[in-house]
C-alpha cells in the first residue's frame, strides 16, 4: 500500500494481526494487511492557512491603515 495516501476504510478484521482494507482497484495488490503495516488516521484539525505567502511583494504586512 502506498504510504501517505488518503485514509482507507477497514472492511473486515481477519484476526488479531490482519485486516482487510477498501483499496481502489488500480492498486492491484491484496487488500489484506498485517497490523504492523497499518497506521491510524488522525484528521488535521488546525485552521487552514489562508495566506499564499507570509509576505507578498509590494504590500506592507505590518501596519494596517486607519
Secondary structure, DSSP 4 states (H G I P E B T S, - for coil): --TTPPP--EEEEEETTEEEE---GGG-S-SEEEGGG--------SPP---S-SS-TT--SS----
